[in-house]
Amino acid sequence: MGRRQTLVVLSLIAHLVLAAAPAYALTCRPLEDRYVFTCSEAGCAPRFRARQVQSHGFGFALCARRLVIEQFPDWAVSPIQDALRAKIDRPPLGPVEVVLEHRIYVPAPQNDAALREALQSPRSHVQIRLAPEGQVALRAALARRSVDELWASRRAWAMDALIVSVVGAILLGSYAWFVKRMRQTQGPGQVRLLGIVLAFDTFLFIIGGAALTVPLVPTIGLAATPLALLVAVVQLATFAVARIRRWGVPDRHRPTV
């Protein structure tokens, strides 16, 4: 494989891997940003904010998220109250939550201007819900959900780590076998060995590329495609070194006993 062909393959796989994560992220459920008020005849008082944050993983963990309960930000009071007045003439009495949904690749609002823009954007989904269960029960339910989502996120990370470890071990084992056999093989046999390992790498590369199109197994693709290409390049370099240093080839100039 020449330098130009190698660069073309490298650029192709880089494009596939880098494009796979954003494309898969489009299929993730939206993140929720909840603002909880307690409304009375005198007005609505802020209580707390519960927002989902992304786990920043890949593969199975790409869509993982966890709920974080925090103090109601001061900058969010005015935009949320304006949104309430714009959507309903008179806020209901009792606990009220305003739920703002946004895509996983869109950051949650962190200031007054960003929140107003998100609330008014046609791409955002805003819900206003009366919480008849009460503020205490609502917060407890969200706290339980936060724990459940945290454990789900950890399980996704563990699954990703397991798949990457297995794929890496398989490719590392194939490389170790290749090096060992190269030292024991001479002449045309070394070329056949290179063909065998490159065929195996190509098989894993194809399997990984196919897995990128299946939302249930993205980690296999995100791990197998770049690792298979990397090992193939290393094997080609090892083959070149073996031929230059004459691995497995007896030295004709060395005197025999």
C-alpha positions as CSV (number, residue, x, y, z in Angstrom):
1,M,0.0,0.0,0.0
2,G,1.5,3.3,-1.1
3,R,1.7,6.5,0.9
4,R,-1.2,8.1,-1.1
5,Q,-3.5,5.1,-0.7
6,T,-2.7,5.0,3.0
7,L,-3.5,8.7,3.4
8,V,-6.8,8.2,1.6
9,V,-7.8,5.4,3.8
10,L,-6.8,7.3,7.0
11,S,-8.8,10.3,6.0
12,L,-11.8,8.1,5.1
13,I,-11.9,6.4,8.5
14,A,-11.3,9.6,10.3
15,H,-14.3,11.1,8.5
16,L,-16.4,8.0,9.4
17,V,-15.5,8.0,13.1
18,L,-15.8,11.8,13.6
19,A,-19.2,11.9,11.7
20,A,-20.6,8.9,13.5
21,A,-20.9,10.5,16.9
22,P,-22.8,13.6,15.9
23,A,-25.1,11.5,13.6
24,Y,-25.8,9.1,16.4
25,A,-26.4,12.0,18.8
26,L,-29.3,13.2,16.6
27,T,-31.1,10.0,17.7
28,C,-30.7,10.7,21.4
29,R,-33.7,11.8,23.4
30,P,-33.8,15.6,24.2
31,L,-32.3,16.8,27.5
32,E,-34.7,18.3,30.1
33,D,-34.2,21.5,32.0
34,R,-36.8,21.9,34.7
35,Y,-37.6,25.1,36.7
36,V,-39.9,24.5,39.7
37,F,-42.0,27.3,41.2
38,T,-44.6,27.5,43.9
39,C,-47.4,29.7,42.8
40,S,-50.0,31.5,45.1
41,E,-52.3,34.4,44.8
42,A,-49.4,36.7,45.5
43,G,-47.3,35.3,42.7
44,C,-44.8,32.6,41.9
45,A,-41.7,31.9,44.1
46,P,-38.7,29.9,42.7
47,R,-37.8,26.7,44.4
48,F,-35.2,24.6,42.6
49,R,-33.9,23.7,39.2
50,A,-33.4,20.1,37.9
51,R,-31.5,19.7,34.6
52,Q,-30.1,16.8,32.7
53,V,-26.4,16.9,31.9
54,Q,-24.7,14.8,29.3
55,S,-22.2,12.1,30.4
56,H,-19.8,13.0,27.5
57,G,-19.2,9.5,26.5
58,F,-19.2,7.6,23.2
59,G,-21.0,4.6,21.9
60,F,-23.5,3.4,24.5
61,A,-22.6,6.4,26.8
62,L,-23.1,8.9,24.0
63,C,-26.8,9.4,24.9
64,A,-26.3,8.8,28.6
65,R,-27.4,11.6,30.9
66,R,-28.0,12.3,34.6
67,L,-30.3,14.6,36.4
68,V,-28.7,17.3,38.6
69,I,-30.8,19.1,41.2
70,E,-29.5,22.6,42.1
71,Q,-30.5,25.9,43.5
72,F,-32.8,28.0,41.3
73,P,-30.6,30.5,39.5
74,D,-31.5,34.2,40.0
75,W,-31.1,35.0,36.3
76,A,-33.8,32.5,35.4
77,V,-36.6,34.0,37.5
78,S,-37.6,36.8,35.2
79,P,-37.5,34.8,31.9
80,I,-39.5,31.9,33.4
81,Q,-42.1,34.3,34.9
82,D,-42.4,36.1,31.5
83,A,-42.9,32.7,29.8
84,L,-45.6,31.8,32.3
85,R,-47.5,35.0,31.6
86,A,-47.1,34.6,27.9
87,K,-48.5,31.1,27.8
88,I,-51.3,31.3,30.5
89,D,-53.4,34.2,31.7
90,R,-53.2,33.2,35.3
91,P,-50.6,30.8,36.8
92,P,-52.2,27.8,38.6
93,L,-51.9,27.6,42.4
94,G,-49.4,25.2,43.9
95,P,-46.1,23.7,42.6
96,V,-45.5,24.4,38.9
97,E,-42.7,23.1,36.8
98,V,-41.6,24.6,33.5
99,V,-39.8,22.0,31.4
100,L,-37.5,23.1,28.6
101,E,-36.3,20.4,26.2
102,H,-33.3,20.8,24.0
103,R,-31.1,18.5,21.9
104,I,-28.2,16.8,23.5
105,Y,-25.7,18.7,21.4
106,V,-27.2,22.1,22.5
107,P,-25.9,23.4,25.8
108,A,-28.4,24.3,28.5
109,P,-29.0,28.0,29.0
110,Q,-26.7,29.5,31.6
111,N,-27.7,33.2,31.6
112,D,-30.8,35.4,31.2
113,A,-30.3,36.1,27.5
114,A,-29.7,32.4,26.5
115,L,-32.7,31.3,28.5
116,R,-35.0,33.9,26.9
117,E,-33.7,32.9,23.4
118,A,-34.3,29.2,24.2
119,L,-37.8,29.8,25.5
120,Q,-38.8,31.7,22.4
121,S,-37.0,29.4,19.9
122,P,-39.3,27.3,17.7
123,R,-36.8,24.5,18.0
124,S,-37.3,24.3,21.7
125,H,-40.1,22.4,23.4
126,V,-41.6,24.1,26.5
127,Q,-44.1,22.5,28.8
128,I,-45.8,24.0,31.8
129,R,-47.1,21.4,34.3
130,L,-49.0,21.6,37.6
131,A,-47.5,19.2,40.1
132,P,-50.4,17.9,42.1
133,E,-48.2,15.6,44.1
134,G,-46.6,18.6,45.9
135,Q,-43.2,20.1,45.9
136,V,-41.6,17.7,48.4
137,A,-42.9,14.6,46.5
138,L,-41.8,16.1,43.2
139,R,-38.3,16.8,44.4
140,A,-38.0,13.3,46.0
141,A,-39.1,11.7,42.7
142,L,-36.5,13.8,40.7
143,A,-33.8,12.8,43.3
144,R,-34.6,9.1,42.7
145,R,-34.5,9.7,39.0
146,S,-31.1,11.4,39.3
147,V,-29.7,8.3,41.1
148,D,-31.2,5.9,38.5
149,E,-29.8,7.9,35.6
150,L,-26.4,8.1,37.2
151,W,-26.2,4.3,37.5
152,A,-27.5,3.9,33.9
153,S,-24.7,6.3,32.8
154,R,-22.1,4.3,34.7
155,R,-23.4,1.0,33.2
156,A,-23.1,2.6,29.7
157,W,-19.5,3.6,30.4
158,A,-18.7,0.1,31.7
159,M,-20.2,-1.5,28.5
160,D,-18.1,0.9,26.3
161,A,-14.9,0.1,28.3
162,L,-15.6,-3.6,28.0
163,I,-16.2,-3.5,24.3
164,V,-13.1,-1.4,23.6
165,S,-11.0,-3.7,25.8
166,V,-12.2,-6.8,24.0
167,V,-11.6,-5.3,20.5
168,G,-8.2,-4.0,21.6
169,A,-7.2,-7.4,23.0
170,I,-8.2,-9.2,19.8
171,L,-6.2,-6.8,17.6
172,L,-3.2,-6.8,20.0
173,G,-3.3,-10.6,20.0
174,S,-3.4,-10.7,16.2
175,Y,-0.4,-8.4,16.1
176,A,1.6,-10.5,18.6
177,W,0.8,-13.6,16.6
178,F,1.9,-11.8,13.4
179,V,5.3,-10.7,14.9
180,K,6.0,-14.2,16.3
181,R,5.2,-15.9,13.0
182,M,7.2,-13.4,11.0
183,R,10.3,-14.3,13.0
184,Q,9.7,-18.0,12.3
185,T,8.8,-17.7,8.6
186,Q,10.9,-17.0,5.5
187,G,10.5,-15.5,2.1
188,P,7.0,-15.8,0.5
189,G,5.6,-17.1,3.7
190,Q,6.0,-13.6,5.3
191,V,3.9,-12.1,2.5
192,R,1.2,-14.7,3.0
193,L,1.2,-13.8,6.8
194,L,0.8,-10.1,5.9
195,G,-2.1,-11.0,3.7
196,I,-3.8,-13.0,6.5
197,V,-3.6,-10.3,9.1
198,L,-4.6,-7.5,6.7
199,A,-7.6,-9.6,5.7
200,F,-8.5,-10.0,9.4
201,D,-8.1,-6.3,10.0
202,T,-10.3,-5.6,6.9
203,F,-13.0,-7.9,8.2
204,L,-13.0,-6.1,11.6
205,F,-13.0,-2.8,9.7
206,I,-16.1,-3.8,7.7
207,I,-17.9,-5.1,10.8
208,G,-17.1,-1.8,12.6
209,G,-18.4,0.2,9.7
210,A,-21.6,-1.8,9.6
211,A,-22.0,-1.3,13.4
212,L,-21.8,2.4,13.0
213,T,-25.2,2.3,11.3
214,V,-26.9,0.4,14.1
215,P,-27.8,2.6,17.1
216,L,-27.8,-0.4,19.5
217,V,-24.1,-1.2,18.9
218,P,-22.3,2.0,18.1
219,T,-19.3,1.3,20.4
220,I,-18.2,-1.7,18.3
221,G,-17.9,0.6,15.3
222,L,-16.3,3.4,17.1
223,A,-13.7,1.0,18.5
224,A,-13.2,-1.5,15.7
225,T,-12.8,0.9,12.8
226,P,-9.9,3.1,14.0
227,L,-8.2,0.3,16.0
228,A,-8.3,-2.0,13.0
229,L,-6.8,0.7,10.7
230,L,-4.1,1.5,13.3
231,V,-3.1,-2.1,13.7
232,A,-3.0,-2.6,10.0
233,V,-0.6,0.4,9.6
234,V,1.6,-1.0,12.4
235,Q,1.6,-4.4,10.8
236,L,2.7,-2.9,7.5
237,A,5.5,-1.0,9.2
238,T,6.5,-4.2,11.0
239,F,6.5,-6.1,7.7
240,A,8.8,-3.5,6.2
241,V,11.2,-3.7,9.2
242,A,11.1,-7.5,9.0
243,R,12.1,-7.4,5.3
244,I,14.8,-4.9,5.8
245,R,16.3,-6.6,8.8
246,R,15.8,-10.0,7.2
247,W,13.7,-11.6,10.0
248,G,13.5,-15.4,9.6
249,V,15.9,-15.4,6.7
250,P,19.2,-17.2,7.4
251,D,22.3,-15.1,6.9
252,R,24.2,-16.6,4.0
253,H,27.4,-14.9,4.9
254,R,27.4,-16.3,8.5
255,P,29.8,-19.4,8.7
256,T,28.1,-22.6,9.6
257,V,29.5,-25.0,12.2
